[in-house]
Amino acid sequence: MRLKDKVIIVTGGGVGIGRAYATGLAKEGAKVVVADIQEEEARKAASEIKQGGGEALALPVDVTSAEKTQAMADKTLQKYGRIDVLVNNAGLYSAIKKKPFAEITAEEWDRVMAVNLKGLFLCVQAVYPAMKEQGKGKIINISSGTALGGTPFFLHYVTSKAGVIGFTRALARELGPDNICVNAITPGLTISGPQQEGVLTPEQLQDRRRRRAFQRDQYPQDLVGTMIFLCSADSDFITGQTINVDGGMHMY
Ligand SMILES: NC(=O)c1ccc[n+]([C@@H]2O[C@H](COP(=O)([O-])OP(=O)(O)OC[C@H]3O[C@@H](n4cnc5c(N)ncnc54)[C@H](O)[C@@H]3O)[C@@H](O)[C@H]2O)c1
């Protein structure tokens, strides 16, 4: 087990890709805090982990609230006494409809930035004191391949996910002296749940398969190995990096 007794918070861990991260990290021995605005889903994910013999705690959180992200960190410390890793996975993705940029309202823009960028900032502020005191920590931010390819009709989302890469680089420099690794993952288009399957047409999925070196669909499980690596001691000298996991669609 590569993550034995590591305390890892996964935001947005109740459904989709976050749930696959939470389950995969628990199988490696981590004590996983499943933190999600969908409280019931977080509870289900945590109890599934426990039924499988792992350790998990479900917590409600809205990552746009400083008070709630602080409560998430405080409750994690009360229960487990430390915070080794923060996985900043919560995001507005499947809830957003693609539309021409001129039709995006200022409110929609602000909401996407609040969850996908400010949310990361508030979660990091909440866990940082514990990581600093421990003399070690890891922060893993979820960006998106859309920031590499410039997907159209998704301007607020793509802009937020490009911001995650800058956030990762600047924070890695700032937290290097504290021995805290800060990295990002850019997942390719991933079939993460039934809600998304309805959004993507068979033609869009076929087009995506054609553009990959591995010409098949991408699933949450395809991302879990990279996540385990970034949470483990094997990646202790890697920071400020963005690791692209998309079956060879983008190559930089
Ligand atoms: N599915 C993809 O193709 C894909 C590709 C690249 C990147 N991503 C990113 O990966 C992450 C997970 O993607 P997914 O497909 O599972 O998305 P999803 O939309 O299915 O899940 C997002 C999760 O975030 C949670 N969440 C939303 N707002 C929140 C808030 N204010 N506070 C706390 N939790 C909140 C949701 O409850 C949910 O658990 C997201 O950051 C997404 O942008 C997804």
The ligand as an ORCA input file, in Angstrom:
! r2SCAN-3c Opt
* xyz 0 1
  N     -15.370     14.716    -16.984
  C     -14.490     15.298    -17.766
  O     -14.473     15.092    -19.000
  C     -13.439     16.196    -17.182
  C     -12.330     16.534    -17.983
  C     -11.365     17.369    -17.460
  C     -11.463     17.856    -16.174
  N     -12.546     17.517    -15.419
  C     -12.599     18.060    -14.055
  O     -12.552     16.985    -13.136
  C     -13.314     17.299    -11.961
  C     -14.381     16.235    -11.757
  O     -15.103     16.095    -12.953
  P     -16.453     15.260    -13.056
  O     -16.664     14.938    -14.481
  O     -16.482     14.194    -12.049
  O     -17.452     16.460    -12.689
  P     -18.870     16.475    -12.038
  O     -19.487     17.735    -12.492
  O     -19.570     15.184    -12.318
  O     -18.503     16.514    -10.477
  C     -18.056     17.677     -9.869
  C     -18.044     17.459     -8.370
  O     -17.831     18.710     -7.730
  C     -18.825     18.882     -6.742
  N     -19.090     20.320     -6.538
  C     -19.616     21.189     -7.428
  N     -19.696     22.404     -6.871
  C     -19.208     22.294     -5.609
  C     -19.024     23.216     -4.548
  N     -19.378     24.503     -4.652
  N     -18.470     22.759     -3.400
  C     -18.122     21.454     -3.262
  N     -18.266     20.534     -4.236
  C     -18.807     20.967     -5.401
  C     -20.041     18.153     -7.265
  O     -20.996     17.887     -6.261
  C     -19.385     16.921     -7.835
  O     -19.115     15.984     -6.823
  C     -13.892     18.702    -12.202
  O     -13.023     19.662    -11.641
  C     -13.885     18.815    -13.719
  O     -13.840     20.148    -14.140
  C     -13.531     16.695    -15.885
*
